Amino acid sequence: MPCAKYIEIYENNEDSQAVKMVGSWTQGYLSAWNRQLQFNAAPPLKSFDPEVISLFIYRYCKDNPRKNVAAATQALIDDLSKPK
């Protein structure tokens, strides 16, 4: 989904089915990413509730309206992968 469309949907109703669907997709993607990390003996990413994920994607999309939610998800992974 393009970020511009996600912004529009989120701002009209952040509790909409479309926002929830993107959050669920992102959680699934993070789960698959963690599974791949296990094969490489890397520590897994921590998980977040759907509202935190949706807010991260929204903020990313506001800053990058020409990108898409897949790019936002990769940005989330990059952020979670940084050493703390």
PDB file of N, CA, C and O in Angstrom:
ATOM      1  N   MET A   1       0.855  -1.169   0.000  1.00  0.00           N
ATOM      2  CA  MET A   1       0.000   0.000   0.000  1.00  0.00           C
ATOM      3  C   MET A   1       0.906   1.239   0.000  1.00  0.00           C
ATOM      4  O   MET A   1       1.853   1.309   0.783  1.00  0.00           O
ATOM      5  N   PRO A   2       0.628   2.194  -0.854  1.00  0.00           N
ATOM      6  CA  PRO A   2       1.411   3.433  -0.844  1.00  0.00           C
ATOM      7  C   PRO A   2       1.232   4.180   0.480  1.00  0.00           C
ATOM      8  O   PRO A   2       0.159   4.159   1.083  1.00  0.00           O
ATOM      9  N   CYS A   3       2.295   4.834   0.910  1.00  0.00           N
ATOM     10  CA  CYS A   3       2.230   5.591   2.164  1.00  0.00           C
ATOM     11  C   CYS A   3       1.149   6.671   2.121  1.00  0.00           C
ATOM     12  O   CYS A   3       0.457   6.900   3.112  1.00  0.00           O
ATOM     13  N   ALA A   4       1.006   7.329   0.978  1.00  0.00           N
ATOM     14  CA  ALA A   4      -0.003   8.392   0.885  1.00  0.00           C
ATOM     15  C   ALA A   4      -1.400   7.840   1.193  1.00  0.00           C
ATOM     16  O   ALA A   4      -2.194   8.499   1.864  1.00  0.00           O
ATOM     17  N   LYS A   5      -1.695   6.644   0.710  1.00  0.00           N
ATOM     18  CA  LYS A   5      -2.995   6.020   0.968  1.00  0.00           C
ATOM     19  C   LYS A   5      -3.113   5.629   2.446  1.00  0.00           C
ATOM     20  O   LYS A   5      -4.162   5.820   3.060  1.00  0.00           O
ATOM     21  N   TYR A   6      -2.041   5.085   3.006  1.00  0.00           N
ATOM     22  CA  TYR A   6      -2.057   4.708   4.421  1.00  0.00           C
ATOM     23  C   TYR A   6      -2.314   5.929   5.301  1.00  0.00           C
ATOM     24  O   TYR A   6      -3.103   5.855   6.244  1.00  0.00           O
ATOM     25  N   ILE A   7      -1.665   7.039   5.007  1.00  0.00           N
ATOM     26  CA  ILE A   7      -1.867   8.273   5.766  1.00  0.00           C
ATOM     27  C   ILE A   7      -3.336   8.684   5.725  1.00  0.00           C
ATOM     28  O   ILE A   7      -3.932   9.014   6.750  1.00  0.00           O
ATOM     29  N   GLU A   8      -3.903   8.657   4.533  1.00  0.00           N
ATOM     30  CA  GLU A   8      -5.307   9.039   4.366  1.00  0.00           C
ATOM     31  C   GLU A   8      -6.223   8.151   5.208  1.00  0.00           C
ATOM     32  O   GLU A   8      -7.109   8.647   5.905  1.00  0.00           O
ATOM     33  N   ILE A   9      -6.010   6.855   5.141  1.00  0.00           N
ATOM     34  CA  ILE A   9      -6.847   5.917   5.893  1.00  0.00           C
ATOM     35  C   ILE A   9      -6.647   6.112   7.397  1.00  0.00           C
ATOM     36  O   ILE A   9      -7.617   6.172   8.154  1.00  0.00           O
ATOM     37  N   TYR A  10      -5.399   6.209   7.822  1.00  0.00           N
ATOM     38  CA  TYR A  10      -5.078   6.352   9.247  1.00  0.00           C
ATOM     39  C   TYR A  10      -5.680   7.627   9.820  1.00  0.00           C
ATOM     40  O   TYR A  10      -6.247   7.616  10.912  1.00  0.00           O
ATOM     41  N   GLU A  11      -5.557   8.719   9.084  1.00  0.00           N
ATOM     42  CA  GLU A  11      -6.068   9.993   9.595  1.00  0.00           C
ATOM     43  C   GLU A  11      -7.592  10.047   9.623  1.00  0.00           C
ATOM     44  O   GLU A  11      -8.170  10.778  10.426  1.00  0.00           O
ATOM     45  N   ASN A  12      -8.240   9.286   8.760  1.00  0.00           N
ATOM     46  CA  ASN A  12      -9.700   9.235   8.773  1.00  0.00           C
ATOM     47  C   ASN A  12     -10.243   8.331   9.872  1.00  0.00           C
ATOM     48  O   ASN A  12     -11.310   8.592  10.429  1.00  0.00           O
ATOM     49  N   ASN A  13      -9.502   7.263  10.183  1.00  0.00           N
ATOM     50  CA  ASN A  13      -9.948   6.324  11.214  1.00  0.00           C
ATOM     51  C   ASN A  13      -8.805   5.388  11.541  1.00  0.00           C
ATOM     52  O   ASN A  13      -8.631   4.361  10.885  1.00  0.00           O
ATOM     53  N   GLU A  14      -8.014   5.741  12.563  1.00  0.00           N
ATOM     54  CA  GLU A  14      -6.844   4.935  12.890  1.00  0.00           C
ATOM     55  C   GLU A  14      -7.206   3.542  13.402  1.00  0.00           C
ATOM     56  O   GLU A  14      -6.328   2.693  13.552  1.00  0.00           O
ATOM     57  N   ASP A  15      -8.479   3.301  13.670  1.00  0.00           N
ATOM     58  CA  ASP A  15      -8.940   1.989  14.114  1.00  0.00           C
ATOM     59  C   ASP A  15      -9.623   1.216  12.985  1.00  0.00           C
ATOM     60  O   ASP A  15     -10.348   0.254  13.239  1.00  0.00           O
ATOM     61  N   SER A  16      -9.394   1.635  11.744  1.00  0.00           N
ATOM     62  CA  SER A  16     -10.064   0.998  10.608  1.00  0.00           C
ATOM     63  C   SER A  16      -9.514  -0.407  10.337  1.00  0.00           C
ATOM     64  O   SER A  16      -8.423  -0.762  10.783  1.00  0.00           O
ATOM     65  N   GLN A  17     -10.282  -1.178   9.609  1.00  0.00           N
ATOM     66  CA  GLN A  17      -9.861  -2.528   9.237  1.00  0.00           C
ATOM     67  C   GLN A  17      -8.593  -2.487   8.390  1.00  0.00           C
ATOM     68  O   GLN A  17      -7.737  -3.359   8.533  1.00  0.00           O
ATOM     69  N   ALA A  18      -8.454  -1.503   7.518  1.00  0.00           N
ATOM     70  CA  ALA A  18      -7.265  -1.414   6.664  1.00  0.00           C
ATOM     71  C   ALA A  18      -6.012  -1.179   7.506  1.00  0.00           C
ATOM     72  O   ALA A  18      -4.973  -1.784   7.245  1.00  0.00           O
ATOM     73  N   VAL A  19      -6.098  -0.314   8.504  1.00  0.00           N
ATOM     74  CA  VAL A  19      -4.950  -0.055   9.383  1.00  0.00           C
ATOM     75  C   VAL A  19      -4.623  -1.320  10.165  1.00  0.00           C
ATOM     76  O   VAL A  19      -3.452  -1.670  10.317  1.00  0.00           O
ATOM     77  N   LYS A  20      -5.640  -2.005  10.659  1.00  0.00           N
ATOM     78  CA  LYS A  20      -5.415  -3.257  11.388  1.00  0.00           C
ATOM     79  C   LYS A  20      -4.798  -4.316  10.480  1.00  0.00           C
ATOM     80  O   LYS A  20      -3.931  -5.078  10.908  1.00  0.00           O
ATOM     81  N   MET A  21      -5.242  -4.359   9.235  1.00  0.00           N
ATOM     82  CA  MET A  21      -4.717  -5.334   8.290  1.00  0.00           C
ATOM     83  C   MET A  21      -3.231  -5.081   8.014  1.00  0.00           C
ATOM     84  O   MET A  21      -2.440  -6.023   7.965  1.00  0.00           O
ATOM     85  N   VAL A  22      -2.857  -3.825   7.835  1.00  0.00           N
ATOM     86  CA  VAL A  22      -1.445  -3.490   7.627  1.00  0.00           C
ATOM     87  C   VAL A  22      -0.636  -3.865   8.867  1.00  0.00           C
ATOM     88  O   VAL A  22       0.470  -4.393   8.749  1.00  0.00           O
ATOM     89  N   GLY A  23      -1.179  -3.597  10.050  1.00  0.00           N
ATOM     90  CA  GLY A  23      -0.497  -3.977  11.283  1.00  0.00           C
ATOM     91  C   GLY A  23      -0.303  -5.481  11.391  1.00  0.00           C
ATOM     92  O   GLY A  23       0.760  -5.945  11.803  1.00  0.00           O
ATOM     93  N   SER A  24      -1.317  -6.236  11.027  1.00  0.00           N
ATOM     94  CA  SER A  24      -1.215  -7.701  11.052  1.00  0.00           C
ATOM     95  C   SER A  24      -0.190  -8.198  10.041  1.00  0.00           C
ATOM     96  O   SER A  24       0.598  -9.096  10.336  1.00  0.00           O
ATOM     97  N   TRP A  25      -0.203  -7.612   8.852  1.00  0.00           N
ATOM     98  CA  TRP A  25       0.776  -7.981   7.831  1.00  0.00           C
ATOM     99  C   TRP A  25       2.187  -7.705   8.343  1.00  0.00           C
ATOM    100  O   TRP A  25       3.087  -8.526   8.171  1.00  0.00           O
ATOM    101  N   THR A  26       2.374  -6.548   8.970  1.00  0.00           N
ATOM    102  CA  THR A  26       3.688  -6.175   9.480  1.00  0.00           C
ATOM    103  C   THR A  26       4.130  -7.137  10.579  1.00  0.00           C
ATOM    104  O   THR A  26       5.297  -7.528  10.625  1.00  0.00           O
ATOM    105  N   GLN A  27       3.219  -7.519  11.458  1.00  0.00           N
ATOM    106  CA  GLN A  27       3.571  -8.483  12.507  1.00  0.00           C
ATOM    107  C   GLN A  27       3.994  -9.815  11.894  1.00  0.00           C
ATOM    108  O   GLN A  27       4.943 -10.443  12.364  1.00  0.00           O
ATOM    109  N   GLY A  28       3.302 -10.243  10.859  1.00  0.00           N
ATOM    110  CA  GLY A  28       3.675 -11.469  10.170  1.00  0.00           C
ATOM    111  C   GLY A  28       5.050 -11.364   9.531  1.00  0.00           C
ATOM    112  O   GLY A  28       5.844 -12.303   9.574  1.00  0.00           O
ATOM    113  N   TYR A  29       5.319 -10.208   8.937  1.00  0.00           N
ATOM    114  CA  TYR A  29       6.620  -9.975   8.319  1.00  0.00           C
ATOM    115  C   TYR A  29       7.717  -9.998   9.384  1.00  0.00           C
ATOM    116  O   TYR A  29       8.780 -10.581   9.170  1.00  0.00           O
ATOM    117  N   LEU A  30       7.458  -9.360  10.537  1.00  0.00           N
ATOM    118  CA  LEU A  30       8.431  -9.377  11.624  1.00  0.00           C
ATOM    119  C   LEU A  30       8.656 -10.799  12.139  1.00  0.00           C
ATOM    120  O   LEU A  30       9.782 -11.158  12.484  1.00  0.00           O
ATOM    121  N   SER A  31       7.613 -11.601  12.192  1.00  0.00           N
ATOM    122  CA  SER A  31       7.756 -12.994  12.626  1.00  0.00           C
ATOM    123  C   SER A  31       8.637 -13.776  11.658  1.00  0.00           C
ATOM    124  O   SER A  31       9.502 -14.545  12.078  1.00  0.00           O
ATOM    125  N   ALA A  32       8.415 -13.578  10.372  1.00  0.00           N
ATOM    126  CA  ALA A  32       9.245 -14.247   9.372  1.00  0.00           C
ATOM    127  C   ALA A  32      10.700 -13.771   9.468  1.00  0.00           C
ATOM    128  O   ALA A  32      11.630 -14.566   9.333  1.00  0.00           O
ATOM    129  N   TRP A  33      10.883 -12.477   9.700  1.00  0.00           N
ATOM    130  CA  TRP A  33      12.231 -11.922   9.856  1.00  0.00           C
ATOM    131  C   TRP A  33      12.924 -12.565  11.056  1.00  0.00           C
ATOM    132  O   TRP A  33      14.092 -12.947  10.978  1.00  0.00           O
ATOM    133  N   ASN A  34      12.194 -12.680  12.165  1.00  0.00           N
ATOM    134  CA  ASN A  34      12.757 -13.323  13.353  1.00  0.00           C
ATOM    135  C   ASN A  34      13.114 -14.780  13.084  1.00  0.00           C
ATOM    136  O   ASN A  34      14.134 -15.271  13.568  1.00  0.00           O
ATOM    137  N   ARG A  35      12.300 -15.453  12.333  1.00  0.00           N
ATOM    138  CA  ARG A  35      12.567 -16.858  11.994  1.00  0.00           C
ATOM    139  C   ARG A  35      13.874 -16.956  11.214  1.00  0.00           C
ATOM    140  O   ARG A  35      14.689 -17.841  11.471  1.00  0.00           O
ATOM    141  N   GLN A  36      14.069 -16.056  10.272  1.00  0.00           N
ATOM    142  CA  GLN A  36      15.302 -16.048   9.496  1.00  0.00           C
ATOM    143  C   GLN A  36      16.505 -15.744  10.404  1.00  0.00           C
ATOM    144  O   GLN A  36      17.576 -16.323  10.225  1.00  0.00           O
ATOM    145  N   LEU A  37      16.330 -14.847  11.366  1.00  0.00           N
ATOM    146  CA  LEU A  37      17.414 -14.528  12.295  1.00  0.00           C
ATOM    147  C   LEU A  37      17.829 -15.755  13.094  1.00  0.00           C
ATOM    148  O   LEU A  37      19.011 -15.931  13.390  1.00  0.00           O
ATOM    149  N   GLN A  38      16.867 -16.604  13.445  1.00  0.00           N
ATOM    150  CA  GLN A  38      17.174 -17.822  14.193  1.00  0.00           C
ATOM    151  C   GLN A  38      18.121 -18.721  13.403  1.00  0.00           C
ATOM    152  O   GLN A  38      19.023 -19.333  13.974  1.00  0.00           O
ATOM    153  N   PHE A  39      17.913 -18.798  12.087  1.00  0.00           N
ATOM    154  CA  PHE A  39      18.779 -19.628  11.247  1.00  0.00           C
ATOM    155  C   PHE A  39      20.200 -19.077  11.209  1.00  0.00           C
ATOM    156  O   PHE A  39      21.149 -19.825  10.974  1.00  0.00           O
ATOM    157  N   ASN A  40      20.348 -17.800  11.435  1.00  0.00           N
ATOM    158  CA  ASN A  40      21.663 -17.161  11.423  1.00  0.00           C
ATOM    159  C   ASN A  40      22.207 -16.946  12.832  1.00  0.00           C
ATOM    160  O   ASN A  40      23.214 -16.261  13.008  1.00  0.00           O
ATOM    161  N   ALA A  41      21.555 -17.522  13.829  1.00  0.00           N
ATOM    162  CA  ALA A  41      21.960 -17.428  15.229  1.00  0.00           C
ATOM    163  C   ALA A  41      22.022 -15.983  15.725  1.00  0.00           C
ATOM    164  O   ALA A  41      22.832 -15.655  16.591  1.00  0.00           O
ATOM    165  N   ALA A  42      21.177 -15.138  15.183  1.00  0.00           N
ATOM    166  CA  ALA A  42      21.109 -13.742  15.613  1.00  0.00           C
ATOM    167  C   ALA A  42      19.977 -13.592  16.622  1.00  0.00           C
ATOM    168  O   ALA A  42      19.010 -14.353  16.586  1.00  0.00           O
ATOM    169  N   PRO A  43      20.089 -12.619  17.519  1.00  0.00           N
ATOM    170  CA  PRO A  43      18.994 -12.421  18.478  1.00  0.00           C
ATOM    171  C   PRO A  43      17.736 -11.910  17.770  1.00  0.00           C
ATOM    172  O   PRO A  43      17.831 -11.096  16.852  1.00  0.00           O
ATOM    173  N   PRO A  44      16.577 -12.376  18.187  1.00  0.00           N
ATOM    174  CA  PRO A  44      15.337 -11.928  17.543  1.00  0.00           C
ATOM    175  C   PRO A  44      15.007 -10.479  17.880  1.00  0.00           C
ATOM    176  O   PRO A  44      15.454  -9.933  18.889  1.00  0.00           O
ATOM    177  N   LEU A  45      14.216  -9.881  17.009  1.00  0.00           N
ATOM    178  CA  LEU A  45      13.705  -8.538  17.265  1.00  0.00           C
ATOM    179  C   LEU A  45      12.614  -8.633  18.320  1.00  0.00           C
ATOM    180  O   LEU A  45      11.904  -9.636  18.391  1.00  0.00           O
ATOM    181  N   LYS A  46      12.477  -7.610  19.128  1.00  0.00           N
ATOM    182  CA  LYS A  46      11.381  -7.637  20.087  1.00  0.00           C
ATOM    183  C   LYS A  46      10.077  -7.303  19.358  1.00  0.00           C
ATOM    184  O   LYS A  46      10.084  -6.647  18.316  1.00  0.00           O
ATOM    185  N   SER A  47       8.989  -7.755  19.909  1.00  0.00           N
ATOM    186  CA  SER A  47       7.703  -7.517  19.259  1.00  0.00           C
ATOM    187  C   SER A  47       6.994  -6.340  19.925  1.00  0.00           C
ATOM    188  O   SER A  47       7.297  -5.963  21.057  1.00  0.00           O
ATOM    189  N   PHE A  48       6.049  -5.777  19.193  1.00  0.00           N
ATOM    190  CA  PHE A  48       5.270  -4.651  19.675  1.00  0.00           C
ATOM    191  C   PHE A  48       3.802  -4.927  19.443  1.00  0.00           C
ATOM    192  O   PHE A  48       3.433  -5.759  18.615  1.00  0.00           O
ATOM    193  N   ASP A  49       2.975  -4.223  20.179  1.00  0.00           N
ATOM    194  CA  ASP A  49       1.551  -4.379  19.938  1.00  0.00           C
ATOM    195  C   ASP A  49       1.185  -3.669  18.630  1.00  0.00           C
ATOM    196  O   ASP A  49       1.920  -2.798  18.164  1.00  0.00           O
ATOM    197  N   PRO A  50       0.068  -4.039  18.055  1.00  0.00           N
ATOM    198  CA  PRO A  50      -0.330  -3.487  16.758  1.00  0.00           C
ATOM    199  C   PRO A  50      -0.444  -1.965  16.739  1.00  0.00           C
ATOM    200  O   PRO A  50      -0.170  -1.345  15.711  1.00  0.00           O
ATOM    201  N   GLU A  51      -0.841  -1.356  17.845  1.00  0.00           N
ATOM    202  CA  GLU A  51      -0.980   0.101  17.870  1.00  0.00           C
ATOM    203  C   GLU A  51       0.373   0.793  17.720  1.00  0.00           C
ATOM    204  O   GLU A  51       0.475   1.817  17.044  1.00  0.00           O
ATOM    205  N   VAL A  52       1.401   0.245  18.341  1.00  0.00           N
ATOM    206  CA  VAL A  52       2.742   0.815  18.218  1.00  0.00           C
ATOM    207  C   VAL A  52       3.244   0.657  16.790  1.00  0.00           C
ATOM    208  O   VAL A  52       3.838   1.578  16.228  1.00  0.00           O
ATOM    209  N   ILE A  53       3.006  -0.505  16.209  1.00  0.00           N
ATOM    210  CA  ILE A  53       3.413  -0.738  14.820  1.00  0.00           C
ATOM    211  C   ILE A  53       2.695   0.243  13.896  1.00  0.00           C
ATOM    212  O   ILE A  53       3.327   0.863  13.041  1.00  0.00           O
ATOM    213  N   SER A  54       1.391   0.387  14.061  1.00  0.00           N
ATOM    214  CA  SER A  54       0.616   1.298  13.210  1.00  0.00           C
ATOM    215  C   SER A  54       1.115   2.731  13.325  1.00  0.00           C
ATOM    216  O   SER A  54       1.206   3.443  12.325  1.00  0.00           O
ATOM    217  N   LEU A  55       1.435   3.151  14.534  1.00  0.00           N
ATOM    218  CA  LEU A  55       1.932   4.503  14.743  1.00  0.00           C
ATOM    219  C   LEU A  55       3.306   4.689  14.088  1.00  0.00           C
ATOM    220  O   LEU A  55       3.568   5.731  13.488  1.00  0.00           O
ATOM    221  N   PHE A  56       4.177   3.690  14.200  1.00  0.00           N
ATOM    222  CA  PHE A  56       5.486   3.780  13.553  1.00  0.00           C
ATOM    223  C   PHE A  56       5.301   3.920  12.046  1.00  0.00           C
ATOM    224  O   PHE A  56       5.928   4.776  11.421  1.00  0.00           O
ATOM    225  N   ILE A  57       4.447   3.088  11.462  1.00  0.00           N
ATOM    226  CA  ILE A  57       4.217   3.140  10.015  1.00  0.00           C
ATOM    227  C   ILE A  57       3.628   4.491   9.624  1.00  0.00           C
ATOM    228  O   ILE A  57       4.022   5.073   8.614  1.00  0.00           O
ATOM    229  N   TYR A  58       2.700   4.983  10.408  1.00  0.00           N
ATOM    230  CA  TYR A  58       2.098   6.285  10.119  1.00  0.00           C
ATOM    231  C   TYR A  58       3.160   7.383  10.122  1.00  0.00           C
ATOM    232  O   TYR A  58       3.224   8.196   9.200  1.00  0.00           O
ATOM    233  N   ARG A  59       3.975   7.400  11.146  1.00  0.00           N
ATOM    234  CA  ARG A  59       5.015   8.447  11.236  1.00  0.00           C
ATOM    235  C   ARG A  59       6.017   8.328  10.093  1.00  0.00           C
ATOM    236  O   ARG A  59       6.426   9.336   9.517  1.00  0.00           O
ATOM    237  N   TYR A  60       6.411   7.106   9.766  1.00  0.00           N
ATOM    238  CA  TYR A  60       7.324   6.904   8.645  1.00  0.00           C
ATOM    239  C   TYR A  60       6.682   7.420   7.355  1.00  0.00           C
ATOM    240  O   TYR A  60       7.311   8.126   6.568  1.00  0.00           O
ATOM    241  N   CYS A  61       5.436   7.055   7.164  1.00  0.00           N
ATOM    242  CA  CYS A  61       4.732   7.456   5.946  1.00  0.00           C
ATOM    243  C   CYS A  61       4.537   8.977   5.865  1.00  0.00           C
ATOM    244  O   CYS A  61       4.617   9.554   4.781  1.00  0.00           O
ATOM    245  N   LYS A  62       4.285   9.613   6.992  1.00  0.00           N
ATOM    246  CA  LYS A  62       4.171  11.082   6.995  1.00  0.00           C
ATOM    247  C   LYS A  62       5.475  11.718   6.524  1.00  0.00           C
ATOM    248  O   LYS A  62       5.463  12.725   5.816  1.00  0.00           O
ATOM    249  N   ASP A  63       6.595  11.124   6.921  1.00  0.00           N
ATOM    250  CA  ASP A  63       7.903  11.646   6.520  1.00  0.00           C
ATOM    251  C   ASP A  63       8.314  11.220   5.116  1.00  0.00           C
ATOM    252  O   ASP A  63       9.179  11.843   4.499  1.00  0.00           O
ATOM    253  N   ASN A  64       7.687  10.149   4.611  1.00  0.00           N
ATOM    254  CA  ASN A  64       8.059   9.567   3.314  1.00  0.00           C
ATOM    255  C   ASN A  64       6.818   9.187   2.510  1.00  0.00           C
ATOM    256  O   ASN A  64       6.623   8.007   2.219  1.00  0.00           O
ATOM    257  N   PRO A  65       5.976  10.151   2.144  1.00  0.00           N
ATOM    258  CA  PRO A  65       4.691   9.822   1.523  1.00  0.00           C
ATOM    259  C   PRO A  65       4.792   9.127   0.160  1.00  0.00           C
ATOM    260  O   PRO A  65       3.807   8.552  -0.303  1.00  0.00           O
ATOM    261  N   ARG A  66       5.924   9.167  -0.469  1.00  0.00           N
ATOM    262  CA  ARG A  66       6.072   8.504  -1.773  1.00  0.00           C
ATOM    263  C   ARG A  66       6.550   7.059  -1.650  1.00  0.00           C
ATOM    264  O   ARG A  66       6.656   6.346  -2.647  1.00  0.00           O
ATOM    265  N   LYS A  67       6.833   6.640  -0.433  1.00  0.00           N
ATOM    266  CA  LYS A  67       7.243   5.245  -0.186  1.00  0.00           C
ATOM    267  C   LYS A  67       5.988   4.401   0.034  1.00  0.00           C
ATOM    268  O   LYS A  67       4.874   4.860  -0.219  1.00  0.00           O
ATOM    269  N   ASN A  68       6.172   3.165   0.506  1.00  0.00           N
ATOM    270  CA  ASN A  68       5.036   2.285   0.776  1.00  0.00           C
ATOM    271  C   ASN A  68       5.201   1.623   2.141  1.00  0.00           C
ATOM    272  O   ASN A  68       6.228   1.784   2.799  1.00  0.00           O
ATOM    273  N   VAL A  69       4.184   0.881   2.557  1.00  0.00           N
ATOM    274  CA  VAL A  69       4.233   0.291   3.887  1.00  0.00           C
ATOM    275  C   VAL A  69       5.304  -0.790   3.998  1.00  0.00           C
ATOM    276  O   VAL A  69       5.784  -1.056   5.100  1.00  0.00           O
ATOM    277  N   ALA A  70       5.689  -1.415   2.900  1.00  0.00           N
ATOM    278  CA  ALA A  70       6.797  -2.375   2.941  1.00  0.00           C
ATOM    279  C   ALA A  70       8.092  -1.659   3.315  1.00  0.00           C
ATOM    280  O   ALA A  70       8.879  -2.179   4.106  1.00  0.00           O
ATOM    281  N   ALA A  71       8.319  -0.477   2.758  1.00  0.00           N
ATOM    282  CA  ALA A  71       9.498   0.311   3.109  1.00  0.00           C
ATOM    283  C   ALA A  71       9.420   0.746   4.573  1.00  0.00           C
ATOM    284  O   ALA A  71      10.435   0.775   5.268  1.00  0.00           O
ATOM    285  N   ALA A  72       8.229   1.079   5.035  1.00  0.00           N
ATOM    286  CA  ALA A  72       8.046   1.450   6.441  1.00  0.00           C
ATOM    287  C   ALA A  72       8.363   0.269   7.346  1.00  0.00           C
ATOM    288  O   ALA A  72       8.968   0.439   8.405  1.00  0.00           O
ATOM    289  N   THR A  73       7.958  -0.919   6.937  1.00  0.00           N
ATOM    290  CA  THR A  73       8.249  -2.120   7.716  1.00  0.00           C
ATOM    291  C   THR A  73       9.751  -2.378   7.772  1.00  0.00           C
ATOM    292  O   THR A  73      10.282  -2.745   8.819  1.00  0.00           O
ATOM    293  N   GLN A  74      10.428  -2.188   6.656  1.00  0.00           N
ATOM    294  CA  GLN A  74      11.883  -2.364   6.659  1.00  0.00           C
ATOM    295  C   GLN A  74      12.545  -1.320   7.554  1.00  0.00           C
ATOM    296  O   GLN A  74      13.525  -1.620   8.237  1.00  0.00           O
ATOM    297  N   ALA A  75      12.020  -0.107   7.556  1.00  0.00           N
ATOM    298  CA  ALA A  75      12.554   0.927   8.450  1.00  0.00           C
ATOM    299  C   ALA A  75      12.349   0.527   9.918  1.00  0.00           C
ATOM    300  O   ALA A  75      13.209   0.782  10.761  1.00  0.00           O
ATOM    301  N   LEU A  76      11.218  -0.094  10.214  1.00  0.00           N
ATOM    302  CA  LEU A  76      10.962  -0.576  11.570  1.00  0.00           C
ATOM    303  C   LEU A  76      11.980  -1.648  11.939  1.00  0.00           C
ATOM    304  O   LEU A  76      12.533  -1.627  13.039  1.00  0.00           O
ATOM    305  N   ILE A  77      12.229  -2.582  11.030  1.00  0.00           N
ATOM    306  CA  ILE A  77      13.228  -3.636  11.278  1.00  0.00           C
ATOM    307  C   ILE A  77      14.599  -3.007  11.502  1.00  0.00           C
ATOM    308  O   ILE A  77      15.318  -3.384  12.427  1.00  0.00           O
ATOM    309  N   ASP A  78      14.953  -2.059  10.660  1.00  0.00           N
ATOM    310  CA  ASP A  78      16.257  -1.394  10.808  1.00  0.00           C
ATOM    311  C   ASP A  78      16.359  -0.719  12.172  1.00  0.00           C
ATOM    312  O   ASP A  78      17.397  -0.784  12.830  1.00  0.00           O
ATOM    313  N   ASP A  79      15.272  -0.071  12.591  1.00  0.00           N
ATOM    314  CA  ASP A  79      15.265   0.599  13.887  1.00  0.00           C
ATOM    315  C   ASP A  79      15.399  -0.408  15.033  1.00  0.00           C
ATOM    316  O   ASP A  79      16.139  -0.175  15.988  1.00  0.00           O
ATOM    317  N   LEU A  80      14.684  -1.518  14.931  1.00  0.00           N
ATOM    318  CA  LEU A  80      14.729  -2.528  15.980  1.00  0.00           C
ATOM    319  C   LEU A  80      16.069  -3.276  16.008  1.00  0.00           C
ATOM    320  O   LEU A  80      16.441  -3.851  17.031  1.00  0.00           O
ATOM    321  N   SER A  81      16.779  -3.265  14.897  1.00  0.00           N
ATOM    322  CA  SER A  81      18.048  -4.001  14.782  1.00  0.00           C
ATOM    323  C   SER A  81      19.229  -3.202  15.315  1.00  0.00           C
ATOM    324  O   SER A  81      20.313  -3.752  15.512  1.00  0.00           O
ATOM    325  N   LYS A  82      19.029  -1.916  15.549  1.00  0.00           N
ATOM    326  CA  LYS A  82      20.118  -1.077  16.047  1.00  0.00           C
ATOM    327  C   LYS A  82      20.504  -1.517  17.456  1.00  0.00           C
ATOM    328  O   LYS A  82      19.643  -1.830  18.279  1.00  0.00           O
ATOM    329  N   PRO A  83      21.809  -1.538  17.720  1.00  0.00           N
ATOM    330  CA  PRO A  83      22.223  -1.860  19.094  1.00  0.00           C
ATOM    331  C   PRO A  83      21.715  -0.794  20.060  1.00  0.00           C
ATOM    332  O   PRO A  83      21.791   0.402  19.779  1.00  0.00           O
ATOM    333  N   LYS A  84      21.217  -1.225  21.154  1.00  0.00           N
ATOM    334  CA  LYS A  84      20.686  -0.295  22.168  1.00  0.00           C
ATOM    335  C   LYS A  84      21.722  -0.002  23.211  1.00  0.00           C
ATOM    336  O   LYS A  84      21.461   0.758  24.143  1.00  0.00           O
TER     337      LYS A  84
END
